[in-house]
Amino acid sequence: MCAFRAAAAVQKTFDFGTIEPTIHADEEEAQRACIETIEAWASLARCKDVRVLFTGPHNFRKKILPTYKGNRKGGKPLAYWATVRAVKERFKCDEVDGLEADDLMGILATSEGHEDSIVVTLDKDLRTVPGRHFNPVKDAKPCIITPSQANLKWFTQTLTGDTTDNYAGCPGIGPKRAEAILKGWDGRSLTAGWKMVVEAYKSKKLTEADALVQARVAKILTRDDYDKESKEVILWGLKGPQRLKLEDVMK
């Protein structure tokens, strides 16, 4: 996220009357801005150690929903990859092919030995992961998301969908309608909350299987959703989990 924003900020387009415009980007400026942003965010979150997470080339969610993020057109800004290289030289970084950066943050934040970690991002979707969170633009200090709050956010996303990531959710349901549907559910019993979600989908002539697809792409992985040894994503389901090998994602 930081690398993309920094690279986009320094990119300029010039029209000299030729067939194609000229695009210029100051790589050094993008690198400097990105590193300064990461260090500033860490300082605001009162963190001494930083780990930057990157999304791998492939995405397991496209095996579940082929249209996932299919609305994103165009490539990266010119200075993006040079900025990424600079970040990887400066900080400890992780990347797993098949997983998104969000998933790596969710897995790390809920793993043993990382109880004091803070998820620092502008992305509201991470609030589906329990733990300590910090949005450097909106928050004055880190806040704690409980497992119940995370579940409520997750099932809300399952109902509303996310146009940015190109999954639809339940037709005609926005945030206020989702809140009304889940009213009275405290986020604890997934069975109780899931019944509400499925009923909403059935009211739109859809099935539980349709709801499950949306829930699985909406769910950011935690330590219980990924088997590091076998490199398998453990897909959620009340009737029992399913395992998806990351090597199959890359085919």
Backbone as CSV, one residue per row, in Angstrom:
resi,resn,N_x,N_y,N_z,CA_x,CA_y,CA_z,C_x,C_y,C_z
1,MET,0.827,-1.199,0.000,0.000,0.000,0.000,0.867,1.258,0.000
2,CYS,1.844,1.296,0.886,2.727,2.480,0.972,3.523,2.661,-0.315
3,ALA,4.025,1.554,-0.855,4.824,1.627,-2.075,3.990,2.131,-3.247
4,PHE,2.783,1.645,-3.356,1.909,2.062,-4.449,1.573,3.548,-4.338
5,ARG,1.201,3.970,-3.136,0.827,5.374,-2.935,2.001,6.314,-3.213
6,ALA,3.187,5.930,-2.749,4.365,6.778,-2.960,4.742,6.850,-4.432
7,ALA,4.663,5.697,-5.113,5.020,5.661,-6.533,4.014,6.447,-7.371
8,ALA,2.743,6.345,-7.008,1.712,7.079,-7.753,1.855,8.586,-7.556
9,ALA,2.285,8.996,-6.366,2.378,10.422,-6.049,3.453,11.138,-6.857
10,VAL,4.503,10.416,-7.256,5.612,11.071,-7.968,5.490,10.921,-9.487
11,GLN,4.458,10.228,-9.925,4.317,9.990,-11.367,3.641,11.177,-12.044
12,LYS,4.252,11.636,-13.125,3.717,12.783,-13.876,3.609,12.427,-15.352
13,THR,2.572,12.934,-15.978,2.345,12.676,-17.399,2.463,13.992,-18.177
14,PHE,3.227,13.948,-19.261,3.443,15.135,-20.101,2.955,14.858,-21.522
15,ASP,2.245,15.797,-22.081,1.757,15.670,-23.458,2.537,16.637,-24.344
16,PHE,3.415,16.048,-25.195,4.229,16.860,-26.092,3.687,16.823,-27.523
17,GLY,2.414,16.419,-27.660,1.810,16.400,-28.980,2.113,15.145,-29.773
18,THR,2.771,14.172,-29.144,3.069,12.915,-29.826,1.880,11.963,-29.661
19,ILE,1.997,10.787,-30.278,0.894,9.817,-30.226,0.633,9.372,-28.797
20,GLU,1.697,9.092,-28.063,1.575,8.664,-26.676,2.174,9.712,-25.745
21,PRO,1.522,9.996,-24.617,2.104,10.953,-23.668,3.359,10.390,-23.018
22,THR,4.191,11.274,-22.504,5.416,10.864,-21.819,5.147,10.778,-20.323
23,ILE,5.539,9.654,-19.728,5.329,9.452,-18.292,6.684,9.457,-17.588
24,HIS,6.767,10.233,-16.539,8.017,10.334,-15.786,7.743,10.099,-14.299
25,ALA,8.702,9.440,-13.645,8.564,9.215,-12.204,9.933,9.304,-11.547
26,ASP,10.002,9.984,-10.428,11.235,10.130,-9.670,11.326,8.967,-8.678
27,GLU,12.109,7.941,-9.034,12.192,6.736,-8.204,12.755,7.030,-6.816
28,GLU,13.783,7.858,-6.758,14.398,8.162,-5.461,13.417,8.870,-4.538
29,GLU,12.623,9.764,-5.088,11.637,10.475,-4.285,10.570,9.505,-3.773
30,ALA,10.141,8.578,-4.627,9.146,7.586,-4.217,9.696,6.692,-3.104
31,GLN,10.929,6.274,-3.252,11.558,5.426,-2.241,11.660,6.148,-0.903
32,ARG,12.110,7.393,-0.965,12.253,8.175,0.264,10.902,8.373,0.946
33,ALA,9.901,8.758,0.161,8.578,9.020,0.722,7.981,7.760,1.349
34,CYS,8.162,6.638,0.680,7.598,5.388,1.186,8.249,4.977,2.504
35,ILE,9.559,5.013,2.554,10.278,4.624,3.770,9.941,5.572,4.921
36,GLU,9.876,6.865,4.627,9.515,7.842,5.667,8.103,7.594,6.189
37,THR,7.188,7.212,5.299,5.806,6.932,5.720,5.760,5.729,6.649
38,ILE,6.457,4.662,6.279,6.471,3.449,7.107,7.051,3.752,8.485
39,GLU,8.148,4.493,8.511,8.769,4.833,9.796,7.860,5.743,10.626
40,ALA,7.159,6.662,9.971,6.249,7.562,10.685,5.072,6.788,11.262
41,TRP,4.538,5.861,10.486,3.413,5.051,10.966,3.826,4.183,12.148
42,ALA,5.023,3.629,12.069,5.516,2.813,13.181,5.677,3.655,14.440
43,SER,6.156,4.877,14.272,6.319,5.775,15.412,4.973,6.134,16.030
44,LEU,3.989,6.429,15.192,2.655,6.765,15.682,2.021,5.594,16.428
45,ALA,2.322,4.381,15.970,1.779,3.187,16.619,2.610,2.774,17.828
46,ARG,3.696,3.514,18.063,4.613,3.226,19.164,5.257,1.837,19.032
47,CYS,5.653,1.520,17.816,6.299,0.228,17.524,7.783,0.438,17.240
48,LYS,8.589,-0.463,17.757,10.035,-0.396,17.509,10.442,-1.278,16.332
49,ASP,9.787,-2.423,16.204,10.126,-3.364,15.132,9.063,-3.302,14.043
50,VAL,9.521,-3.377,12.807,8.601,-3.265,11.674,8.749,-4.483,10.767
51,ARG,7.615,-5.009,10.353,7.617,-6.039,9.320,6.623,-5.610,8.245
52,VAL,7.099,-5.533,7.018,6.254,-5.100,5.900,5.815,-6.331,5.122
53,LEU,4.517,-6.413,4.837,3.971,-7.579,4.156,3.563,-7.223,2.732
54,PHE,3.853,-8.155,1.820,3.517,-7.960,0.411,2.608,-9.075,-0.085
55,THR,1.772,-8.747,-1.050,0.899,-9.725,-1.694,1.684,-10.517,-2.729
56,GLY,1.489,-11.833,-2.747,2.175,-12.682,-3.716,1.578,-12.549,-5.112
57,PRO,2.254,-13.111,-6.124,1.798,-12.990,-7.518,0.433,-13.623,-7.785
58,HIS,0.107,-14.709,-7.067,-1.166,-15.387,-7.266,-2.064,-15.157,-6.046
59,ASN,-3.343,-15.531,-6.186,-4.299,-15.240,-5.122,-5.273,-16.411,-4.966
60,PHE,-5.273,-17.026,-3.790,-6.122,-18.199,-3.577,-7.603,-17.875,-3.721
61,ARG,-7.998,-16.636,-3.480,-9.418,-16.276,-3.561,-9.967,-16.392,-4.980
62,LYS,-9.103,-16.292,-5.971,-9.563,-16.423,-7.353,-9.927,-17.864,-7.686
63,LYS,-9.463,-18.811,-6.870,-9.897,-20.199,-7.020,-11.318,-20.374,-6.491
64,ILE,-11.688,-19.546,-5.547,-13.023,-19.599,-4.955,-13.994,-18.776,-5.781
65,LEU,-13.537,-17.581,-6.175,-14.356,-16.650,-6.957,-13.465,-16.070,-8.066
66,PRO,-13.542,-16.628,-9.277,-12.636,-16.200,-10.359,-12.678,-14.712,-10.675
67,THR,-13.791,-14.044,-10.371,-13.908,-12.616,-10.678,-13.333,-11.727,-9.575
68,TYR,-12.831,-12.325,-8.507,-12.291,-11.555,-7.387,-11.201,-10.596,-7.882
69,LYS,-11.351,-9.324,-7.545,-10.443,-8.254,-7.965,-10.279,-8.167,-9.483
70,GLY,-11.263,-8.706,-10.197,-11.198,-8.676,-11.651,-11.488,-7.312,-12.243
71,ASN,-11.924,-6.382,-11.408,-12.237,-5.024,-11.867,-11.033,-4.101,-11.861
72,ARG,-9.905,-4.607,-11.421,-8.726,-3.740,-11.326,-7.961,-3.742,-12.642
73,LYS,-7.946,-2.598,-13.284,-7.307,-2.460,-14.590,-6.018,-1.653,-14.459
74,GLY,-5.133,-1.875,-15.422,-3.891,-1.110,-15.434,-2.823,-1.739,-14.562
75,GLY,-1.602,-1.303,-14.762,-0.487,-1.858,-14.009,-0.094,-0.979,-12.838
76,LYS,1.103,-1.227,-12.342,1.617,-0.458,-11.215,2.225,0.855,-11.716
77,PRO,2.308,1.858,-10.860,3.021,3.093,-11.236,4.473,2.784,-11.589
78,LEU,5.091,3.626,-12.398,6.437,3.370,-12.893,7.452,3.085,-11.791
79,ALA,7.386,3.836,-10.716,8.400,3.714,-9.658,8.065,2.635,-8.623
80,TYR,6.991,1.880,-8.856,6.531,0.935,-7.838,7.585,-0.119,-7.491
81,TRP,8.093,-0.811,-8.481,9.000,-1.937,-8.186,10.328,-1.457,-7.605
82,ALA,10.798,-0.294,-8.038,12.019,0.267,-7.444,11.769,0.612,-5.986
83,THR,10.567,1.085,-5.684,10.202,1.412,-4.304,10.113,0.151,-3.457
84,VAL,9.531,-0.897,-4.024,9.451,-2.179,-3.312,10.847,-2.698,-2.973
85,ARG,11.756,-2.611,-3.927,13.133,-3.077,-3.675,13.765,-2.305,-2.522
86,ALA,13.550,-0.997,-2.488,14.117,-0.175,-1.420,13.523,-0.555,-0.064
87,VAL,12.231,-0.824,-0.036,11.572,-1.222,1.212,12.126,-2.556,1.697
88,LYS,12.320,-3.487,0.784,12.824,-4.813,1.156,14.275,-4.754,1.645
89,GLU,15.018,-3.768,1.177,16.393,-3.578,1.657,16.418,-2.929,3.031
90,ARG,15.398,-2.127,3.327,15.385,-1.357,4.579,14.728,-2.097,5.738
91,PHE,13.665,-2.889,5.445,12.883,-3.511,6.512,12.828,-5.029,6.357
92,LYS,12.443,-5.677,7.421,12.150,-7.102,7.349,10.811,-7.258,6.649
93,CYS,10.769,-8.089,5.622,9.551,-8.218,4.826,9.196,-9.686,4.625
94,ASP,7.932,-9.937,4.344,7.452,-11.283,4.045,6.515,-11.242,2.853
95,GLU,6.534,-12.326,2.095,5.636,-12.489,0.961,5.441,-13.979,0.737
96,VAL,4.205,-14.404,0.565,3.890,-15.808,0.307,3.036,-15.874,-0.946
97,ASP,3.530,-16.559,-1.965,2.777,-16.656,-3.203,1.454,-17.379,-2.950
98,GLY,0.371,-16.741,-3.366,-0.959,-17.307,-3.150,-1.749,-16.565,-2.096
99,LEU,-1.048,-15.817,-1.238,-1.709,-15.074,-0.169,-1.566,-13.570,-0.387
100,GLU,-2.523,-12.821,0.156,-2.448,-11.369,0.117,-1.716,-10.845,1.347
101,ALA,-1.241,-9.620,1.237,-0.571,-8.990,2.378,-1.504,-8.959,3.586
102,ASP,-2.794,-8.736,3.346,-3.771,-8.734,4.442,-3.754,-10.059,5.196
103,ASP,-3.678,-11.164,4.438,-3.659,-12.482,5.070,-2.426,-12.659,5.951
104,LEU,-1.278,-12.204,5.464,-0.046,-12.341,6.255,-0.136,-11.523,7.537
105,MET,-0.744,-10.339,7.448,-0.931,-9.542,8.663,-1.863,-10.255,9.638
106,GLY,-2.936,-10.834,9.111,-3.881,-11.542,9.963,-3.271,-12.762,10.617
107,ILE,-2.486,-13.507,9.854,-1.839,-14.712,10.384,-0.831,-14.338,11.472
108,LEU,0.002,-13.349,11.185,1.021,-12.936,12.156,0.401,-12.368,13.423
109,ALA,-0.609,-11.530,13.252,-1.210,-10.851,14.401,-1.873,-11.813,15.373
110,THR,-2.256,-13.003,14.887,-2.935,-13.976,15.739,-2.060,-15.176,16.072
111,SER,-0.771,-15.086,15.742,0.148,-16.203,15.990,0.815,-16.087,17.349
112,GLU,1.196,-17.232,17.887,1.891,-17.257,19.171,3.205,-16.487,19.064
113,GLY,3.477,-15.678,20.077,4.692,-14.873,20.076,4.496,-13.489,19.486
114,HIS,3.299,-13.239,18.929,3.007,-11.928,18.335,1.851,-11.241,19.044
115,GLU,1.649,-11.587,20.293,0.519,-11.030,21.041,0.588,-9.507,21.165
116,ASP,1.788,-8.955,21.136,1.945,-7.502,21.290,2.016,-6.772,19.956
117,SER,1.831,-7.495,18.866,1.941,-6.859,17.555,0.753,-5.944,17.288
118,ILE,0.957,-4.993,16.412,-0.094,-4.053,16.024,-0.206,-4.054,14.503
119,VAL,-1.411,-4.279,14.010,-1.665,-4.219,12.576,-1.820,-2.750,12.193
120,VAL,-0.929,-2.257,11.363,-0.962,-0.859,10.943,-1.324,-0.804,9.461
121,THR,-2.477,-0.263,9.169,-2.937,-0.189,7.777,-4.073,0.813,7.664
122,LEU,-4.318,1.263,6.442,-5.469,2.116,6.169,-6.689,1.288,5.780
123,ASP,-6.488,-0.019,5.591,-7.522,-0.907,5.080,-8.479,-1.335,6.188
124,LYS,-9.747,-0.964,6.065,-10.754,-1.308,7.076,-11.017,-2.807,7.150
125,ASP,-10.709,-3.553,6.085,-10.980,-4.992,6.076,-10.215,-5.737,7.156
126,LEU,-9.089,-5.189,7.596,-8.297,-5.874,8.627,-9.021,-5.925,9.956
127,ARG,-10.062,-5.124,10.127,-10.813,-5.155,11.381,-11.631,-6.440,11.514
128,THR,-11.570,-7.321,10.520,-12.173,-8.649,10.647,-11.228,-9.602,11.367
129,VAL,-10.063,-9.094,11.755,-9.055,-9.897,12.473,-8.959,-9.391,13.914
130,PRO,-9.101,-10.272,14.890,-8.959,-9.815,16.283,-7.524,-9.425,16.597
131,GLY,-7.369,-8.495,17.511,-6.036,-8.064,17.906,-5.953,-6.555,18.019
132,ARG,-4.730,-6.047,18.051,-4.510,-4.608,18.176,-4.318,-4.005,16.789
133,HIS,-5.014,-2.893,16.551,-5.030,-2.262,15.229,-4.753,-0.774,15.342
134,PHE,-4.225,-0.234,14.239,-3.966,1.201,14.206,-4.077,1.706,12.784
135,ASN,-4.983,2.646,12.575,-5.095,3.349,11.305,-4.440,4.714,11.491
136,PRO,-3.277,4.942,10.890,-2.530,6.183,11.150,-3.230,7.447,10.679
137,VAL,-4.245,7.326,9.873,-4.983,8.493,9.408,-6.162,8.807,10.318
138,LYS,-6.786,7.774,10.889,-8.015,7.965,11.661,-7.854,7.811,13.172
139,ASP,-6.883,7.027,13.608,-6.783,6.686,15.028,-5.742,7.539,15.765
140,ALA,-6.069,7.907,16.988,-5.114,8.627,17.830,-4.156,7.648,18.495
141,LYS,-4.611,6.419,18.706,-3.783,5.380,19.314,-4.329,4.024,18.898
142,PRO,-3.544,2.963,19.076,-4.028,1.634,18.708,-5.284,1.254,19.489
143,CYS,-6.135,0.472,18.852,-7.349,-0.011,19.509,-7.371,-1.536,19.457
144,ILE,-8.188,-2.129,20.302,-8.288,-3.581,20.357,-9.595,-4.029,19.708
145,ILE,-9.487,-4.973,18.774,-10.650,-5.601,18.164,-10.799,-6.986,18.787
146,THR,-11.920,-7.222,19.443,-12.159,-8.514,20.077,-12.582,-9.534,19.025
147,PRO,-12.482,-10.828,19.349,-12.957,-11.851,18.408,-14.413,-11.644,18.002
148,SER,-15.257,-11.238,18.931,-16.669,-11.016,18.618,-16.840,-9.851,17.649
149,GLN,-16.102,-8.771,17.877,-16.166,-7.620,16.974,-15.661,-7.994,15.579
150,ALA,-14.611,-8.798,15.546,-14.055,-9.240,14.265,-15.074,-10.088,13.502
151,ASN,-15.767,-10.979,14.201,-16.785,-11.814,13.556,-17.935,-10.971,13.000
152,LEU,-18.359,-9.977,13.769,-19.423,-9.085,13.308,-19.007,-8.351,12.029
153,LYS,-17.789,-7.870,12.012,-17.282,-7.174,10.837,-17.205,-8.125,9.637
154,TRP,-16.767,-9.354,9.879,-16.627,-10.345,8.809,-17.990,-10.680,8.189
155,PHE,-18.990,-10.973,9.018,-20.300,-11.320,8.486,-20.994,-10.105,7.861
156,THR,-20.664,-8.920,8.354,-21.171,-7.707,7.712,-20.617,-7.592,6.297
157,GLN,-19.324,-7.854,6.145,-18.689,-7.840,4.830,-19.280,-8.912,3.925
158,THR,-19.607,-10.061,4.515,-20.210,-11.148,3.739,-21.548,-10.717,3.162
159,LEU,-22.273,-9.894,3.892,-23.573,-9.405,3.428,-23.448,-8.253,2.434
160,THR,-22.550,-7.312,2.717,-22.451,-6.107,1.885,-21.572,-6.291,0.656
161,GLY,-20.630,-7.238,0.734,-19.654,-7.359,-0.334,-18.671,-6.212,-0.296
162,ASP,-17.837,-6.145,-1.325,-16.828,-5.082,-1.395,-16.558,-4.783,-2.857
163,THR,-17.011,-3.626,-3.328,-16.829,-3.278,-4.735,-15.360,-3.119,-5.103
164,THR,-14.545,-2.704,-4.132,-13.115,-2.545,-4.399,-12.477,-3.877,-4.760
165,ASP,-12.877,-4.937,-4.060,-12.325,-6.271,-4.315,-13.195,-7.096,-5.255
166,ASN,-14.299,-6.511,-5.719,-15.149,-7.128,-6.730,-15.810,-8.435,-6.277
167,TYR,-16.319,-8.425,-5.040,-17.243,-9.503,-4.666,-18.526,-8.842,-4.180
168,ALA,-19.655,-9.412,-4.581,-20.923,-8.696,-4.540,-21.640,-8.725,-3.202
169,GLY,-21.393,-9.747,-2.385,-22.179,-9.887,-1.175,-23.604,-10.283,-1.523
170,CYS,-24.545,-9.920,-0.693,-25.962,-10.231,-0.921,-26.606,-9.038,-1.629
171,PRO,-27.258,-9.257,-2.763,-27.799,-8.141,-3.558,-28.705,-7.203,-2.748
172,GLY,-28.454,-5.911,-2.907,-29.305,-4.906,-2.286,-29.056,-4.646,-0.817
173,ILE,-28.004,-5.244,-0.267,-27.730,-5.057,1.162,-26.512,-4.163,1.357
174,GLY,-26.751,-3.018,1.981,-25.675,-2.108,2.337,-25.371,-2.205,3.825
175,PRO,-24.489,-1.356,4.318,-24.089,-1.418,5.730,-25.241,-1.319,6.721
176,LYS,-26.202,-0.405,6.483,-27.308,-0.243,7.422,-28.226,-1.456,7.434
177,ARG,-28.493,-2.007,6.252,-29.335,-3.193,6.167,-28.638,-4.390,6.801
178,ALA,-27.330,-4.494,6.599,-26.564,-5.590,7.212,-26.606,-5.483,8.729
179,GLU,-26.497,-4.272,9.240,-26.567,-4.059,10.683,-27.914,-4.509,11.232
180,ALA,-28.971,-4.212,10.490,-30.316,-4.607,10.922,-30.479,-6.125,10.894
181,ILE,-29.909,-6.767,9.885,-30.002,-8.225,9.767,-29.292,-8.906,10.928
182,LEU,-28.143,-8.376,11.310,-27.327,-8.999,12.360,-27.651,-8.460,13.757
183,LYS,-28.661,-7.605,13.852,-29.022,-7.031,15.142,-29.412,-8.143,16.122
184,GLY,-28.879,-8.052,17.321,-29.161,-9.063,18.329,-28.116,-10.160,18.404
185,TRP,-27.246,-10.213,17.388,-26.143,-11.196,17.415,-24.910,-10.527,18.001
186,ASP,-24.320,-11.158,19.007,-23.182,-10.542,19.693,-21.839,-10.919,19.087
187,GLY,-21.845,-11.682,18.013,-20.599,-12.037,17.357,-19.915,-13.258,17.932
188,ARG,-20.520,-13.892,18.914,-19.862,-15.033,19.562,-20.147,-16.351,18.851
189,SER,-21.397,-16.740,18.776,-21.763,-18.011,18.151,-21.822,-17.838,16.636
190,LEU,-20.854,-18.429,15.919,-20.862,-18.332,14.464,-22.085,-19.031,13.879
191,THR,-22.542,-20.075,14.550,-23.731,-20.790,14.075,-24.942,-19.863,14.040
192,ALA,-25.132,-19.090,15.107,-26.265,-18.169,15.187,-26.145,-17.060,14.146
193,GLY,-24.957,-16.480,14.014,-24.747,-15.409,13.047,-24.885,-15.905,11.617
194,TRP,-24.383,-17.109,11.365,-24.439,-17.665,10.017,-25.878,-17.924,9.582
195,LYS,-26.723,-18.330,10.524,-28.134,-18.550,10.212,-28.768,-17.256,9.703
196,MET,-28.429,-16.134,10.315,-28.953,-14.835,9.884,-28.469,-14.490,8.478
197,VAL,-27.201,-14.766,8.228,-26.622,-14.474,6.914,-27.298,-15.316,5.835
198,VAL,-27.439,-16.598,6.101,-28.037,-17.508,5.108,-29.486,-17.129,4.822
199,GLU,-30.224,-16.762,5.848,-31.618,-16.351,5.647,-31.707,-15.116,4.752
200,ALA,-30.756,-14.200,4.918,-30.728,-13.001,4.072,-30.479,-13.383,2.615
201,TYR,-29.559,-14.303,2.388,-29.267,-14.749,1.022,-30.466,-15.474,0.416
202,LYS,-31.117,-16.325,1.207,-32.269,-17.064,0.694,-33.428,-16.129,0.352
203,SER,-33.524,-15.001,1.085,-34.586,-14.032,0.781,-34.375,-13.383,-0.580
204,LYS,-33.140,-13.500,-1.114,-32.814,-12.955,-2.436,-32.705,-14.069,-3.481
205,LYS,-33.307,-15.247,-3.159,-33.310,-16.398,-4.066,-31.913,-16.960,-4.304
206,LEU,-31.048,-16.799,-3.319,-29.709,-17.365,-3.379,-29.591,-18.486,-2.348
207,THR,-28.498,-19.224,-2.395,-28.328,-20.398,-1.548,-27.265,-20.186,-0.485
208,GLU,-27.202,-21.152,0.434,-26.140,-21.112,1.436,-24.771,-21.226,0.776
209,ALA,-24.698,-21.992,-0.313,-23.432,-22.116,-1.043,-22.979,-20.769,-1.592
210,ASP,-23.933,-19.954,-2.056,-23.601,-18.607,-2.538,-23.042,-17.756,-1.398
211,ALA,-23.680,-17.872,-0.234,-23.225,-17.104,0.929,-21.831,-17.547,1.353
212,LEU,-21.575,-18.855,1.257,-20.281,-19.387,1.689,-19.141,-18.873,0.814
213,VAL,-19.391,-18.758,-0.477,-18.366,-18.201,-1.375,-17.999,-16.793,-0.930
214,GLN,-19.008,-15.981,-0.652,-18.767,-14.605,-0.235,-18.053,-14.539,1.116
215,ALA,-18.449,-15.423,2.043,-17.817,-15.441,3.366,-16.351,-15.827,3.264
216,ARG,-16.041,-16.752,2.373,-14.659,-17.225,2.250,-13.747,-16.193,1.608
217,VAL,-14.256,-15.430,0.649,-13.391,-14.397,0.064,-13.301,-13.187,0.985
218,ALA,-14.337,-12.972,1.821,-14.313,-11.833,2.744,-13.418,-12.077,3.943
219,LYS,-13.175,-13.338,4.263,-12.426,-13.662,5.477,-10.927,-13.496,5.286
220,ILE,-10.328,-12.595,6.028,-8.872,-12.479,6.056,-8.334,-13.583,6.955
221,LEU,-7.314,-14.258,6.491,-6.815,-15.431,7.198,-6.211,-15.074,8.557
222,THR,-6.380,-15.992,9.511,-5.696,-15.935,10.794,-4.848,-17.191,10.921
223,ARG,-4.206,-17.382,12.054,-3.319,-18.534,12.220,-4.065,-19.858,12.067
224,ASP,-5.369,-19.866,12.376,-6.159,-21.092,12.273,-6.616,-21.382,10.854
225,ASP,-6.384,-20.447,9.949,-6.849,-20.610,8.573,-5.724,-20.947,7.600
226,TYR,-4.527,-21.149,8.125,-3.401,-21.435,7.233,-2.467,-22.443,7.876
227,ASP,-2.157,-23.498,7.131,-1.217,-24.525,7.571,0.124,-24.241,6.902
228,LYS,1.029,-23.691,7.683,2.319,-23.270,7.133,3.152,-24.457,6.656
229,GLU,3.041,-25.579,7.359,3.844,-26.746,7.010,3.430,-27.320,5.659
230,SER,2.129,-27.492,5.449,1.642,-28.079,4.200,1.347,-27.021,3.144
231,LYS,1.434,-25.752,3.527,1.125,-24.631,2.638,-0.287,-24.772,2.070
232,GLU,-1.242,-24.889,2.999,-2.642,-25.020,2.630,-3.484,-23.958,3.331
233,VAL,-4.418,-23.384,2.586,-5.407,-22.498,3.179,-6.557,-23.365,3.675
234,ILE,-6.978,-23.130,4.901,-8.084,-23.881,5.490,-9.336,-23.025,5.352
235,LEU,-10.152,-23.365,4.372,-11.336,-22.578,4.054,-12.436,-22.833,5.075
236,TRP,-13.010,-21.756,5.608,-13.997,-21.854,6.672,-15.319,-22.446,6.188
237,GLY,-15.990,-23.161,7.089,-17.325,-23.672,6.823,-17.858,-24.371,8.061
238,LEU,-19.119,-24.123,8.414,-19.698,-24.748,9.605,-19.811,-26.265,9.455
239,LYS,-19.919,-26.739,8.223,-20.026,-28.175,7.987,-18.658,-28.852,7.910
240,GLY,-17.645,-28.075,8.209,-16.287,-28.611,8.183,-15.426,-27.836,7.211
241,PRO,-14.159,-27.631,7.553,-13.276,-26.864,6.679,-12.845,-27.649,5.447
242,GLN,-12.435,-26.935,4.422,-11.837,-27.526,3.232,-10.426,-26.974,3.095
243,ARG,-9.539,-27.802,2.582,-8.150,-27.371,2.424,-7.845,-27.080,0.953
244,LEU,-7.159,-25.989,0.738,-6.770,-25.584,-0.616,-5.267,-25.408,-0.645
245,LYS,-4.614,-26.239,-1.442,-3.159,-26.177,-1.557,-2.743,-24.949,-2.379
246,LEU,-1.766,-24.227,-1.861,-1.324,-23.031,-2.590,-0.675,-23.409,-3.932
247,GLU,-0.126,-24.600,-4.031,0.473,-25.000,-5.305,-0.591,-25.139,-6.387
248,ASP,-1.829,-25.442,-5.994,-2.914,-25.502,-6.951,-3.347,-24.102,-7.388
249,VAL,-3.133,-23.130,-6.519,-3.490,-21.752,-6.830,-2.587,-21.207,-7.935
250,MET,-1.363,-21.696,-7.991,-0.380,-21.154,-8.897,-0.451,-21.768,-10.303
251,LYS,-1.334,-22.741,-10.472,-1.452,-23.390,-11.787,-2.259,-22.540,-12.752
